[in-house]
């Protein structure tokens, strides 16, 4: 895993040079969202789970207002051969994102950027389509290649758009991205963006890869919608951070979920989860827990709670201490109903000090990102670190920031 690390005696990997200041502020590219009916919220499952990504939660129903097609199943390259003046254009993509699918790999998108394309047309059913591509240049040598396609029905009631891009500059910054949005005749709308970035960290001088996905959908026929933001961050010495924030609503019920994982690359691990839900009548309930691991020592603690419409609150808190001897665990807890326990049991301590998907894995799945060529250093540009800005350069059109439905 450390074979990709960058030190003073080891030349920067992937053509990276000393990090320059961020060139332009990153802004969201578009907003949109989808629809359907869902199972009502019943309750949140109680008790801790082993993995931060694997908590059963009935308070987050799988809203089925996403199409049966996977978000990755539609690719622009399937339509390119038909995008000519002599042939009908690409068909409308009724493919809103699916919930709880995380961050796709770049190969699932099939990104292919063509040069100098600008065409449009009308299909037999009266729907219209377009496809175009281009190249833009920003300050300090930032280059952005992009490709767009889209269309709408004859009456304008449905519409879809898709954009691909790649960016690079002279410092070795590289970015690959996708954005999709659409709406249908029932008023359902959706929006999704995926992004993968390689850069050199200003503090450690190590190569980093970050991936993210933001998805949202909204029903046009009822008060229902959902929003998810996923992210993953990796560096060449094993430091890893993963997390997700989720929100959903179905008529009078709403729910939220958050989780995170942090691996410092030296054996220390932190995992946490927080989820809660509420109804318009005032009922609220939730569950949260946290786990810490280091050198065989493990601690876990959490709380399950409920609040009635009249404000009456019930909660149960619990904790575990694995003291590093590998066989004894101290467990304790109490509740507002009078429960309490404080015991020591025979139980082995086990945990993974490294993520199941880490630096070597993300490098292996990012071949297209790594193959982006860096740009030439512009005359008169000198590197200096910018420790205040963490935004990424952007050359695409500005738009309002997307917001949860």
C-alpha positions in Angstrom: 0.0 0.0 0.0 2.9 2.3 0.7 4.4 1.8 -2.8 2.6 4.9 -4.0 3.7 7.2 -1.2 5.6 10.4 -2.0 8.6 11.4 0.0 11.4 14.0 -0.5 13.6 11.2 -2.0 10.8 9.6 -4.0 9.5 11.6 -7.0 5.8 12.4 -6.8 3.6 9.7 -8.2 1.2 10.2 -11.1 3.1 13.3 -12.3 2.2 15.3 -9.3 4.2 18.4 -8.4 4.0 20.7 -5.4 0.4 21.7 -4.9 -0.6 25.1 -6.2 -3.5 27.1 -4.8 -6.9 26.1 -5.9 -7.6 27.9 -9.1 -11.3 28.4 -9.1 -14.1 27.8 -6.6 -16.0 24.6 -7.0 -19.7 25.1 -7.4 -22.5 22.6 -7.9 -23.3 22.1 -11.6 -27.0 21.7 -11.5 -30.0 20.7 -9.4 -32.8 18.3 -10.1 -34.3 15.2 -8.6 -37.6 11.4 -8.9 -40.7 9.8 -7.6 -42.9 7.0 -6.5 -44.4 5.5 -3.4 -42.7 4.0 -0.4 -43.3 1.9 2.7 -44.2 4.1 5.7 -41.7 4.6 8.4 -42.3 2.2 11.3 -39.3 2.3 13.6 -35.5 2.5 13.8 -33.8 -0.8 14.7 -32.0 -0.6 18.0 -28.6 -1.8 19.1 -25.1 -1.4 17.5 -24.0 -3.0 14.3 -20.5 -4.2 13.5 -19.9 -2.0 10.5 -20.8 1.7 10.1 -22.2 1.0 6.6 -24.4 -1.8 7.7 -27.2 -0.7 10.0 -30.7 -2.0 9.6 -33.1 0.9 9.6 -36.8 0.6 8.9 -37.1 4.4 9.3 -35.5 4.7 5.9 -37.8 3.0 3.5 -36.5 2.1 0.1 -38.3 4.7 -1.9 -39.0 2.9 -5.2 -39.3 6.0 -7.3 -36.2 5.2 -9.2 -36.4 3.4 -12.5 -35.6 -0.3 -12.8 -32.5 0.6 -14.7 -29.3 1.1 -12.8 -27.8 4.6 -12.9 -24.7 3.1 -14.4 -26.5 1.1 -17.1 -27.0 4.1 -19.5 -23.8 5.4 -21.0 -23.3 8.0 -23.6 -21.1 5.8 -25.7 -24.1 3.6 -26.4 -25.7 6.5 -28.2 -22.8 8.1 -30.0 -23.1 6.0 -33.2 -26.7 7.2 -33.5 -25.9 10.9 -32.8 -25.4 11.9 -36.4 -27.6 14.1 -38.6 -28.5 11.0 -40.6 -29.8 9.0 -37.7 -32.2 9.5 -34.8 -30.7 10.9 -31.7 -30.4 9.4 -28.2 -33.6 8.4 -26.5 -34.8 10.0 -23.2 -33.0 8.5 -20.2 -35.7 7.6 -17.6 -32.9 6.6 -15.2 -33.0 8.4 -11.9 -30.4 7.3 -9.4 -31.1 4.5 -7.0 -30.9 4.9 -3.2 -28.1 3.4 -1.1 -25.9 2.5 -4.1 -22.8 4.4 -2.8 -20.1 5.6 -5.2 -19.7 3.9 -8.5 -16.3 3.1 -10.1 -15.3 5.1 -13.1 -15.6 2.1 -15.4 -19.3 1.9 -14.6 -19.9 5.3 -16.2 -18.0 4.6 -19.4 -16.8 8.2 -19.8 -15.6 9.0 -23.3 -14.9 12.5 -24.4 -15.2 13.3 -28.1 -13.6 16.3 -29.7 -15.5 19.0 -31.6 -19.0 17.6 -31.6 -22.0 19.9 -32.0 -25.2 18.4 -33.4 -28.9 18.2 -32.7 -32.0 16.7 -34.2 -35.7 15.8 -34.0 -36.9 12.2 -33.5 -39.8 10.6 -35.3 -42.0 11.1 -32.2 -41.2 14.8 -32.2 -38.8 14.7 -29.3 -35.6 16.7 -29.7 -32.0 15.8 -28.8 -28.5 17.4 -28.8 -24.9 16.5 -28.3 -21.9 18.8 -28.0 -18.4 18.8 -26.7 -15.7 21.4 -26.1 -12.6 22.5 -24.2 -12.1 25.4 -21.9 -9.0 26.9 -20.3 -8.8 28.7 -17.0 -6.2 30.5 -14.9 -2.8 29.0 -14.4 -3.2 26.4 -17.1 -6.3 24.6 -15.9 -7.8 22.7 -18.8 -11.4 21.2 -18.9 -12.6 18.9 -21.6 -16.3 18.3 -21.6 -19.1 16.5 -23.4 -22.9 17.2 -23.0 -26.0 15.5 -24.4 -29.7 15.8 -23.7 -33.2 16.0 -25.0 -36.8 16.6 -24.3 -40.2 15.4 -25.3 -42.3 17.1 -28.0 -44.5 18.8 -25.4 -41.6 19.7 -23.1 -43.1 17.7 -20.2 -40.0 15.5 -19.9 -36.3 16.4 -20.2 -32.9 14.9 -19.5 -29.3 16.1 -19.5 -26.0 14.5 -19.0 -22.5 16.0 -18.8 -19.0 14.4 -18.6 -15.8 16.2 -17.9 -12.1 15.8 -17.2 -9.8 18.5 -15.7 -6.1 18.8 -15.2 -3.5 21.5 -14.6 0.3 21.8 -14.4 0.5 20.8 -10.7 -0.8 17.3 -11.4 -4.4 18.0 -10.3 -6.7 15.6 -12.2 -10.5 15.3 -12.1 -13.1 13.1 -13.7 -16.8 13.8 -13.3 -20.3 13.1 -14.4 -23.6 14.9 -13.9 -27.1 13.7 -14.8 -30.5 15.3 -14.3 -34.0 14.8 -15.6 -37.7 15.1 -15.1 -40.7 13.2 -16.5 -44.3 14.0 -17.5 -45.6 13.1 -14.0 -43.4 15.8 -12.4 -40.8 13.5 -10.9 -37.3 15.0 -11.0 -33.8 13.9 -10.2 -30.2 15.0 -10.1 -27.0 13.1 -9.6 -23.3 13.9 -9.8 -20.2 11.7 -9.5 -16.6 13.0 -9.1 -13.1 11.6 -8.8 -10.1 13.7 -8.0 -6.3 13.2 -7.7 -4.1 15.8 -6.1 -1.2 16.3 -3.9 -1.9 17.2 -0.2 -0.3 20.5 0.8 0.6 19.3 4.3 1.9 15.8 3.8 3.0 16.0 0.2 1.3 12.7 -0.3 -0.9 11.7 -3.3 -4.6 11.7 -2.5 -7.6 10.4 -4.3 -11.1 11.5 -3.4 -14.4 10.2 -4.7 -17.9 11.5 -4.1 -21.4 11.1 -5.3 -24.5 13.2 -4.6 -27.9 12.1 -5.5 -31.4 13.4 -5.0 -34.9 12.7 -6.3 -38.3 14.2 -5.8 -41.8 13.0 -6.5 -44.1 15.1 -8.6 -47.3 13.6 -7.2 -46.8 13.5 -3.5 -44.7 15.0 -0.7 -41.8 12.5 -1.1 -38.1 12.7 -1.9 -34.7 11.8 -0.8 -31.1 13.1 -0.8 -27.7 11.4 -0.4 -24.2 12.6 -0.2 -21.4 10.0 -0.2 -17.6 10.6 0.0 -14.4 8.6 0.2 -10.8 10.0 0.7 -7.6 8.0 0.5 -3.9 8.8 0.7 -0.8 6.9 -0.2 0.1 5.9 3.4 -3.2 4.3 4.2 -5.1 7.2 5.7 -8.8 6.7 4.8 -12.0 8.5 5.4 -15.5 7.5 4.3 -19.0 8.7 5.1 -22.5 9.5 4.0 -25.3 11.8 4.8 -28.8 10.9 3.9 -32.3 12.4 4.1 -35.7 11.3 3.0 -39.3 12.2 3.3 -42.6 10.4 2.6 -45.7 12.6 3.2 -45.8 13.3 7.0 -42.7 11.2 7.8 -39.0 12.2 7.6 -35.7 10.5 8.4 -32.0 11.2 8.5 -29.0 8.9 8.5 -25.3 9.8 8.9 -22.3 7.5 9.3 -18.5 7.8 9.1 -15.3 5.8 9.2 -11.8 7.0 9.8 -8.5 5.0 9.5 -5.3 6.9 10.3 -3.0 4.4 8.6 -1.3 3.5 11.8 -3.9 1.1 13.3 -6.3 3.6 14.9 -10.0 3.3 13.7 -13.1 5.4 14.4 -16.6 4.4 13.3 -19.8 6.1 14.1 -23.5 6.1 13.1 -26.4 8.5 13.9 -29.9 8.0 12.5 -33.2 9.5 13.5 -36.8 10.0 12.2 -39.9 12.0 13.1 -43.5 12.4 12.1 -45.6 15.6 11.7 -47.5 14.5 14.8 -44.4 15.0 16.9 -43.2 11.4 17.4 -39.4 11.1 17.2 -37.0 8.2 17.5 -33.4 7.5 16.8 -30.3 5.4 17.4 -26.6 6.3 17.5 -23.3 4.6 18.3 -19.6 5.0 18.1 -16.6 2.6 18.1 -12.9 3.3 18.7 -10.1 0.8 18.2 -6.3 1.0 18.7 -3.7 -1.6 19.6 -6.2 -4.2 20.7 -8.1 -1.8 22.9 -11.7 -1.2 21.8 -14.5 0.9 23.2 -18.1 1.1 22.0 -21.0 3.2 23.2 -24.4 4.2 22.0 -28.0 5.3 22.7 -31.4 4.4 21.5 -34.2 6.9 22.2 -37.8 7.8 21.6 -39.9 10.9 22.2 -43.8 10.8 22.2 -46.0 13.5 20.7 -46.6 14.7 24.3 -42.8 15.1 24.9 -42.3 12.1 27.0 -38.8 10.7 26.4 -37.4 7.2 26.8 -33.7 6.3 26.2 -31.3 3.4 26.7 -27.5 4.0 26.8 -24.9 1.3 26.6 -21.2 0.8 26.4 -18.5 -1.8 26.0 -14.8 -1.7 27.0 -12.4 -4.3 25.4 -9.3 -3.9 27.5 -6.8 -5.5 25.2 -6.4 -8.9 26.9 -8.4 -10.5 24.1 -10.9 -12.4 26.3 -12.7 -10.0 28.7 -15.2 -7.4 27.9 -16.8 -4.9 30.3 -20.4 -4.1 29.4 -22.6 -1.5 31.0 -25.8 0.5 30.4 -29.0 1.9 31.8 -32.4 3.2 30.6 -34.9 5.8 31.7 -37.2 2.8 32.5 -35.0 1.7 35.3 -32.9 -0.9 33.5 -29.2 -1.1 34.4 -26.3 -3.6 34.0 -22.6 -3.6 34.6 -20.9 -7.0 33.9 -17.7 -8.5 32.6 -18.1 -11.3 30.1 -15.8 -13.7 28.2 -15.6 -12.3 24.6 -12.9 -12.0 22.1 -11.8 -8.6 20.7 -11.5 -8.4 16.9 -11.4 -5.5 14.5 -9.9 -4.5 11.1 -7.2 -1.9 11.4 -7.4 -1.3 7.6 -10.4 -0.6 5.5 -11.7 -3.4 3.3 -11.3 -1.0 0.3 -8.2 1.2 0.6 -5.5 3.0 -1.3 -4.3 0.1 -3.5 -7.9 -0.7 -4.4 -8.9 2.9 -5.4 -5.7 3.3 -7.5 -6.5 0.1 -9.3 -10.0 1.3 -10.0 -8.9 4.8 -11.2 -7.0 4.1 -14.3 -8.8 6.6 -16.4 -8.3 9.4 -13.8 -4.6 8.6 -13.6 -4.2 8.6 -17.4 -5.3 12.2 -17.7 -2.3 14.2 -18.9 -1.0 17.1 -16.8 -0.7 20.5 -18.4 2.4 22.6 -19.1 3.3 25.0 -16.4 2.4 28.6 -17.6 5.2 31.2 -17.7 5.5 33.2 -14.5 3.6 30.8 -12.3 5.3 29.8 -9.1 4.0 27.1 -6.7 3.0 28.0 -3.2 0.6 26.2 -0.9 -2.9 27.4 -0.2 -3.9 26.1 3.2 -7.2 27.9 3.4 -9.0 26.6 0.3 -10.1 23.0 -0.2 -12.4 23.7 -3.2 -11.6 22.2 -6.6 -11.2 24.1 -9.8 -14.2 24.5 -12.0 -14.8 25.5 -15.6 -18.3 24.3 -16.0 -21.3 26.7 -15.8 -22.2 27.9 -12.4 -25.6 27.0 -11.0 -27.4 27.0 -7.7 -26.2 24.6 -5.1 -28.5 21.5 -4.9 -30.6 21.2 -1.8 -32.4 18.3 -0.2 -35.9 17.7 -1.4 
